[in-house]
Amino acid sequence: MDVRVVIKTDKQTIIDAKKLAASKKISLSKMFESYLRDLVDGKVDLIIHGK
């Protein structure tokens, strides 16, 4: 079951993320889903870029 999620971030981050996803020939949604799955499975560590 797919669930819709709303993410709030700056415009340039979305532009850059869409370019990255396109370069990998996947959708931004699939890229985000894959990253979240890797976080949950412990395959990657959470990195928070703060102000």
Residue pairs with C-beta under 8 A, 6 or more apart in sequence:
7 32
14 28
17 28
17 31
18 28
20 31
21 27
21 28
21 30
21 31
24 31
26 34
35 44
38 44
39 46
